[in-house]
């Protein structure tokens, strides 16, 4: 990834958080955190990693709502960031947070077992 695509990604992350949090009124969209944005070197595609509070159904509904709002989100990004062409947006769940939580749970379980064996 180039320095420019990194900078565009950081700028998009900031703007997307603002747009999703304040501008979109879709009831399907829950509490969303934009965790990262990876922009391709040619600035054509932006992978937006999100984490969503809630169960699997709420997560899926949020993804559907965001997909439906993609056009609006992209045009808002276009207004806020000066680029020749606004990148195509792809939303994906940030699995690293779930993975980290799972590891933390396993470690806690091991610690509890250790205490009981003493």
C-alpha positions in Angstrom: 0.0 0.0 0.0 1.3 3.4 -0.9 1.7 6.4 1.4 -1.1 8.1 -0.6 -3.6 5.3 -0.3 -2.7 5.1 3.4 -3.5 8.8 3.8 -6.8 8.5 1.8 -7.7 5.5 4.0 -7.2 7.4 7.2 -9.2 10.3 5.9 -12.0 8.0 4.8 -12.0 6.3 8.1 -12.6 9.6 9.9 -15.3 10.8 7.4 -17.1 7.4 7.3 -17.4 7.4 11.1 -19.0 10.8 10.9 -21.3 9.9 8.0 -22.4 6.6 9.4 -22.9 8.0 12.9 -24.8 11.2 12.0 -26.1 11.1 8.4 -27.7 7.7 7.9 -31.1 7.2 9.4 -31.6 3.5 8.5 -33.1 1.7 11.5 -31.3 -1.5 10.5 -28.0 0.1 11.2 -26.9 -0.5 14.8 -23.9 0.9 16.7 -21.1 0.8 14.1 -17.4 1.4 14.6 -15.2 1.9 11.6 -12.0 0.1 12.7 -10.0 0.4 9.5 -10.1 1.4 5.8 -7.7 -0.2 3.3 -7.6 1.7 0.0 -6.1 -0.1 -3.1 -2.9 1.4 -4.5 -4.9 2.8 -7.5 -7.5 4.3 -5.2 -10.3 2.4 -6.9 -11.5 0.3 -4.0 -11.8 1.0 -0.3 -12.4 -2.0 2.0 -14.1 -0.6 5.1 -13.7 -2.8 8.2 -16.5 -2.4 10.8 -17.4 -3.8 14.1 -21.1 -3.8 15.2 -22.5 -4.1 18.7 -25.1 -6.9 18.9 -25.9 -10.4 17.9 -25.5 -12.1 14.5 -28.9 -10.9 13.2 -28.1 -7.2 14.1 -24.7 -7.5 12.5 -26.3 -8.8 9.2 -29.0 -6.2 9.3 -26.4 -3.4 9.7 -24.4 -4.8 6.8 -27.6 -4.8 4.6 -28.4 -1.2 5.7 -24.9 0.0 4.9 -24.9 -1.8 1.5 -28.2 -0.1 0.7 -26.7 3.3 1.7 -23.4 2.8 -0.3 -24.3 5.3 -3.0 -25.2 8.0 -0.5 -22.0 7.2 1.6 -19.8 7.3 -1.5 -21.3 10.7 -2.7 -20.7 12.1 0.8 -17.1 10.9 0.8 -16.8 12.5 -2.7 -17.9 15.9 -1.3 -15.6 15.7 1.7 -12.4 14.3 0.1 -11.0 15.8 -3.0 -10.2 12.9 -5.3 -10.5 12.5 -9.1 -12.6 9.4 -8.5 -14.2 8.3 -5.2 -13.2 4.7 -4.4 -15.8 1.9 -4.6 -16.7 1.0 -1.0 -16.8 -2.6 0.3 -18.0 -3.2 3.9 -16.5 -6.2 5.8 -16.7 -7.2 9.4 -13.5 -6.8 11.4 -13.0 -10.3 12.6 -9.9 -9.4 14.6 -12.0 -7.9 17.4 -14.0 -11.1 17.7 -10.8 -13.1 17.5 -9.2 -11.0 20.2 -12.3 -11.4 22.5 -12.3 -15.2 21.9 -8.6 -15.4 22.9 -9.3 -13.3 26.0 -12.1 -15.6 27.0 -9.9 -18.7 26.6 -7.1 -17.1 28.7 -9.6 -16.2 31.4 -11.0 -19.8 31.4 -7.4 -21.2 31.7 -6.7 -18.8 34.6 -9.8 -20.0 36.4 -8.8 -23.6 35.9 -5.3 -22.9 37.2 -6.8 -21.4 40.4 -9.0 -24.4 41.0 -6.1 -26.8 40.7 -4.0 -25.0 43.3 
